[in-house]
Amino acid sequence: MRSCKVAPLAVLFLSWGAPSMAADIQLTFQSGRLSLTAIDATPQQILAEWARIGRTDIINADDAPDVPITLQIENMFEGPALDILLRSMGGYVTVLRVPAESRRSQYARIVVMATAPMRSASAAATDSPDALEDSDPGVRIQNLETWAQAPGDTLDPATYALVDPDESVRARAEALLEEVLARPRLTIDHRSDR
């Protein structure tokens, strides 16, 4: 588990959400730092706004996740903000803007490194076509339990199990789904010594 230094100026809030009709993105740059409020926006949409406002050429932005998120960052350096936004990607490479412009991104170019994300053991357990269709309800419940240990970015196994023909599987899926959704969201208090 990683920890961050705590100081008084920047706050980040991140939650993965269900798709929504319209994304709301507000983004400002100031001397290598950014403030961002994104509600029900995909990382692809946030990168598009970054490109527009920051006047940054972003390569492979279409490879970023297209899952809507809610993200709030205040006065954070751009590098750590990119780390958060692109955490599920293979990484990124940046080219600094010369000369720097105080109200634009410090990066002239960002190249998003596209790669398939690593699959967790719990995701692999529910990837098998038969994982949630086994004739034994006990096996289906065990597969749900495995998924719930590290659900990743998808709720599909639990939502499919909510319509399972067996009442015990439906009940366990509902309980596990409530547990997963009740877990704390990622909250980082990231501040500068400046």
C-alpha positions in Angstrom: 0.0 0.0 0.0 1.4 3.4 -0.9 1.0 6.6 1.1 1.2 10.2 0.2 2.6 13.2 2.0 -0.1 15.4 3.6 0.1 19.2 3.3 -2.6 21.9 3.1 -3.5 22.9 -0.6 -4.5 20.1 -3.0 -7.3 17.6 -2.6 -8.2 14.7 -4.9 -11.3 12.7 -5.0 -11.9 9.8 -7.4 -14.8 7.5 -7.9 -15.7 5.2 -10.7 -19.3 5.7 -11.6 -22.0 4.5 -13.8 -22.4 6.0 -17.3 -24.3 9.3 -17.4 -25.7 11.4 -20.1 -23.3 14.4 -20.0 -19.9 14.9 -18.7 -19.0 18.1 -16.8 -15.3 19.0 -16.9 -13.7 22.1 -15.6 -9.9 22.4 -16.0 -7.4 25.1 -15.3 -3.6 25.3 -15.5 -1.3 27.6 -13.5 2.5 27.3 -13.5 2.8 23.5 -13.9 -0.2 22.8 -11.6 -3.7 22.0 -12.5 -7.1 22.1 -10.9 -9.7 19.7 -12.3 -13.3 18.9 -11.6 -14.7 16.1 -13.8 -18.2 14.7 -13.1 -19.2 11.5 -15.0 -16.4 12.1 -17.5 -14.2 9.4 -19.1 -10.4 9.7 -19.0 -10.7 10.1 -22.8 -12.9 13.2 -22.4 -10.7 14.6 -19.7 -7.7 14.2 -22.0 -9.5 15.9 -24.8 -10.2 18.9 -22.5 -6.6 18.8 -21.4 -5.5 19.0 -25.1 -7.9 21.8 -25.8 -7.3 24.0 -22.8 -3.6 23.1 -22.2 -2.8 23.3 -25.9 -1.2 19.9 -25.6 -0.8 17.3 -28.4 -2.0 14.0 -26.8 -1.1 10.8 -28.7 -3.2 7.6 -28.1 -5.8 9.4 -26.0 -8.4 7.0 -27.5 -6.7 4.1 -25.7 -7.4 5.6 -22.3 -10.4 4.0 -20.4 -13.9 5.0 -21.5 -15.5 4.4 -18.1 -17.0 7.5 -16.6 -15.4 8.8 -13.4 -15.8 11.6 -11.0 -12.5 13.3 -10.2 -11.6 16.4 -8.3 -8.0 17.7 -8.1 -7.0 21.1 -6.7 -3.6 22.7 -7.3 -1.7 19.5 -8.0 1.4 19.2 -10.2 0.5 17.8 -13.6 2.7 14.7 -13.4 1.0 13.2 -10.3 -2.4 14.2 -11.8 -1.6 12.2 -15.0 -0.5 9.3 -12.8 -3.9 9.2 -11.3 -5.8 9.7 -14.5 -3.8 7.1 -16.5 -3.2 4.6 -13.7 -4.7 1.7 -15.6 -2.6 2.3 -18.7 0.9 1.2 -19.4 2.3 4.6 -18.6 2.9 7.8 -20.5 5.7 9.9 -21.9 5.7 13.7 -21.8 7.6 16.5 -23.6 7.9 19.8 -21.8 6.7 23.0 -23.4 9.5 25.4 -24.1 9.1 28.2 -23.3 6.6 27.5 -20.5 3.3 29.3 -20.5 1.8 29.9 -17.0 -1.8 29.3 -18.0 -1.3 26.3 -20.3 -0.1 22.7 -19.6 3.6 22.4 -18.9 3.5 19.6 -21.5 3.6 20.3 -25.2 3.0 16.6 -25.9 1.7 13.6 -23.9 2.0 10.1 -25.4 -0.3 7.5 -23.7 1.3 4.1 -23.6 -1.5 1.7 -24.5 -1.3 -1.8 -23.0 -3.8 -4.4 -21.8 -4.2 -4.0 -18.0 -3.1 -6.9 -15.8 -5.9 -9.1 -14.8 -6.4 -9.9 -11.1 -7.0 -13.5 -10.0 -10.6 -12.6 -9.1 -11.2 -11.1 -12.6 -9.7 -14.3 -14.1 -12.1 -16.4 -12.0 -15.1 -14.8 -13.5 -13.7 -14.5 -17.1 -14.4 -18.1 -17.9 -17.6 -18.5 -19.8 -18.6 -21.2 -17.3 -17.6 -19.3 -14.2 -21.0 -17.9 -13.4 -23.0 -20.5 -15.4 -21.9 -23.7 -13.5 -24.8 -25.9 -12.7 -23.9 -25.9 -9.0 -25.1 -22.7 -7.2 -22.3 -23.2 -4.7 -19.7 -22.9 -7.4 -21.4 -19.8 -8.8 -21.4 -18.3 -5.2 -17.7 -19.2 -4.8 -16.9 -17.4 -8.1 -18.8 -14.3 -6.9 -16.8 -14.4 -3.5 -13.6 -14.6 -5.5 -14.6 -11.6 -7.7 -15.6 -9.5 -4.6 -12.1 -9.8 -3.1 -10.8 -7.5 -5.9 -13.6 -6.5 -8.3 -11.5 -4.1 -10.4 -13.5 -1.7 -12.5 -16.4 -3.9 -13.3 -19.5 -4.9 -11.5 -20.6 -7.3 -14.3 -20.3 -10.6 -12.4 -22.5 -9.3 -9.5 -25.1 -7.7 -11.8 -25.4 -10.8 -13.9 -25.8 -12.9 -10.7 -28.7 -10.6 -9.6 -30.8 -12.4 -12.2 -29.5 -15.9 -11.5 -32.2 -18.6 -11.4 -31.1 -19.7 -7.9 -32.4 -17.5 -5.0 -29.2 -18.2 -2.9 -27.0 -16.9 -5.7 -29.2 -13.8 -6.2 -29.1 -13.1 -2.4 -25.3 -13.5 -2.2 -24.8 -11.3 -5.3 -26.9 -8.6 -3.8 -25.0 -8.7 -0.5 -21.6 -8.7 -2.2 -22.6 -5.9 -4.5 -23.6 -3.8 -1.5 -20.3 -4.6 0.2 -18.3 -3.6 -2.8 -20.2 -0.4 -3.4 -19.9 0.5 0.3 -16.1 0.3 0.3 -14.3 3.6 0.6 -13.5 5.5 -2.5 -9.9 6.4 -3.3 -9.2 9.7 -1.4 -5.7 11.2 -1.5 -4.8 14.4 0.2 -1.8 15.6 -1.9 -0.2 18.8 -1.0 3.0 20.8 -1.7 5.6 22.1 0.7 5.7 25.4 -1.3 
